Amino acid sequence: MRPWVAVVALWEVLRAAAGRSPALPSIADQAFVEACVRVHNELRAKVQPAASNMRYMTWDAALARTARAWANKCIFEHNVYLSQKHQCHPNFTSIGENIWVGSHQAFYVADAIKSWYNEVRFYIFAEQKCTKVCGHYIQVVWDNSYKIGCAVTLCREVAGIRNAVNFVCNYSPGGNVLRRPYIEGKSCRNCAKGDTCENKLCRNPERDKIIYYSRWHPPWEFRIVCDEAWISLVVLRASLMFLAFVAVYFIKKHFTNMHMST
């Protein structure tokens, strides 16, 4: 086999291997961001009984980086750093979390979030009582939470599921303290001073500002980026090393008796 043929074959094999990995959205994917925010706000607006003080949620880049860092660990447990100051956000100290794990084929942003909300069937609002599992629902509709950041990653195995999707959402301020998740009443009746009412949710321009925290990452994050650029670099280096080996072999074979004179 000619050297250039071997290089092309190597490239095709690596590219095909990379292509078989199912594509999942990054935390910078605008459609993913919009879906996470939109579905949460739609569910918050439709709670029964109606909420009089439900805040509108907006995206938070720092929470999304924390969600990504924890999702990348591929373990079906809550983030152990949530209660540690500035380990999960540069400003917020109260942070909540929901986790969904399932097959890649079964993952849709809306469906995962709605599965959390569907725990409402186990929650008796009037009695402030949960008959089974309610924590995910309570966090989704927690009145004071107004920032959200989510991330999704593909794991070799999580919770006994092979090739599992690990979807994590973080919220600030966090919920699930010992009270009802919101105040019952006519929509927006108990919004804070300076808030406006939009689609049954309390909005505030200062609270709803999008801040990117471009220089902040979770201090405990360890991440190796294996994207197309990284794969291309690996292939290029392997190809150059192979060509160098071929060149040395060719020179030794054909120019062994070559002498230079001056």
N, C-alpha and C positions, 0 to 999 in steps of 0.2 A: 504493500500500500504506500502510495506517495505521501510525503509529509503533510502537504496542504489538505489532502483528502482526510487524513486522520484528525487534523485540527477542526475541519468543518463537521466531521462526524461527532467529535467531542462536544462542540457547540450545540448541535442539534439535540443531542441526548440531554444536556443540562437544561436547555431551553424548554424541551418537552416536559421534563420533570418539574420545572418551575410552573409550567402552564397547567399541570394537573391539580395544583393547589386551588381550592375554591376561593374566589375573590370575595372578600368581606370589606365593607367600607371602613375608612380610617376616621379618626375624630375630626379631620379637616374636611370630610365629605359633606358638602352643604345639604344634600338631600337627606343624608343620615341625621344630621343635626336638626334639620327642620322637622323630620318625622318624630324624633324623640321629644322635642318640645311640643309640637302640635298635639300628639296623642295624649301626652300628660295633661295639657290644658283642656282638651275636650272631655277627658274623664273627670277632671276636677270640676268642670262646669256642670256636669250632669248628676252630681251626687244627690242621693235621696236619703233622708230629708235634705232640702236645699240648704246651702251654706251661705251665711251672711257675711263672712269675712275671708273667703278663699282668695289667696293671692295668685296672680298670674306668674307663670314660670318663664325664665329666660335662660339661655345657655351660658355655661361658665367653663372657660377653657382649662382652668386649673383643676376643677373637679373632673373634667374629661381625661386629663393626663393621669390623675390618680386612678380613675376607673380603668384606664388602659394598662397602667403599671400593675394593678392587682389582677386584672383579667389575664395578663401575660404569664402570671404565675401558675395558671391552670389548676387551681385547687378550689373545691366547692366549699369554701368557708368564707366568713366575713373578714374583711380587712382588719388585721390586728393593730394597725396604726391609727384607726379612726379616732380613738380617744386621746391620742397624743398631739399636743399642741404643735401646729405648723408642719405636721408630717404629711397632711393630706390637703392642705390649702394654706396659702400665705396669709390669709386674713381670717377666714371663718374657723371657729374652733368646734362648732357643733355640726357634725356631718352624719347623714344617714346613707344607707346603702341597700340596694336590691340586686339580686343575682338570678339570672336565668341560664340554665344549661340544657342543651338538647342537640339533636342532630342538625347538620348543616341544611338538610332538605326541609326541616321543620321550622327554620328560623326566619321570622319576619318581625321587624321592629314593633309594629303595631300589635301583633299577636302576643309577643313576649310581654309587653307592657300590660295588655289587657288580661293576661293570665294572672298578673299580680292583682289587678283591680278586681278580678272575679272572686277573690277571697271575701268580697263584701257579703257573700251568701252565708258566711260563718260569723259575721259581726252584727250584733244587736245594738244599734245606736242608742235606743232609749235606755237600755240597761248598762251600756258601756261594757258589753260582755262579748267574749270571743269563744265560740264553741269548738273551734279546731285551729286553723292557722289563719291569722289575720294581719300579721306584721307588714307584709308587702303592700297590701291594700291600704293600710293606715298611713304608710309612708307616701304612697302615691297621692293621697288626698289630705296630707297634713297641711293645715291652713297657713302656717308661718313659713313653710318652705317656698322659696321663690327662685332659687338657682339650681340648675341641674347640669350634669355632665355625664355622658355615657360612652362606653367603648365596647367593641366586640372583637374577639379573636378566635382563631381555630386552634384547638389543642389536640394532642395525640390521644389523650384520654382524660376525662373528668367525670367524677361520680359514676364510674363504671361504663360510661358511654365512649366508644372509640370515635376518633375524628369528630370530637364534640365542639360545638360553638359555645363560647363562654361570654355572656352578655352581662355587663355590670353598669348600673347607674348609681351615681352619688348625688346627694341632695344637701343643700344648706339653706337655712338652718335645718338640722336633722329633726326627725319626728320620733314618734313612739314613746313619749313619756306618758305618765299615768293620768291621762285625761281623754276626753273625746277628741277626735282629730280636727274638729271645726265647730263653730258655733252655729246652731240651727237657726234659720230665719230667712227672711226675704233676701234675695241675692243682693250683695253689696251694701246692705244696711249698716254693717259694722266695719266697713273699710276704714283704714286709718286716715287721719287728716291729710289732705293733699292728694289722696288717691282719686282716680276716676274709675268708672265701671265700664267694663268691656266684656261682652259675652258672659255675663254673670261672674266675672272675676275682677279683683281689685288690682289696678295698674298704677304704677308710679314711675315717672321718667327717670328719677334718680336711682331708684331700686332696680329698674329694668335695664340700666346701662350694661353694655357688653364690654367686659374688660378681658384682655387676652393674656396678661401675665406672661409675656413672651420669654422672660428670663427665669421663670420658676418651673421646677420639676420636683416631683416627690423625692426627698433626700435618700430614700431607700430603694429607688427604682434602679433596676439593672436591665438594660435592654440592648439586644443585638439586632440591628436592622438588617433584614435579609430581603431586600427588595430587588428590582430588576437591575438597578445600577450596581448593587453589591455583587449580584450574580455575574454581571458582565465583567466586572473587575477581576473576579476569581477566574473566569474563563480566559480573559486576556492574559493574566499572569501565567496560567497553566500552559496556554498556547505559546507564549514567548519562551518559557522554560523548555518546552518540547522542541521548538524550532532551534533553540540554542544547542540542545543536545544533538539534533540532527546535523547542524552546521559543524559542530566539533567532530562528529563521526565522519562526515563527508571530507573534511579537511585532512583528518588523520589517514583516511583510506586512499585519497587521491594525491596528496601532496607530501607523502612521507619522505620521499627522496629529493624533495625540492631544496636547493641550496641558494642562498643569496650571496651576491658578490658586490664588492665596492670598487 
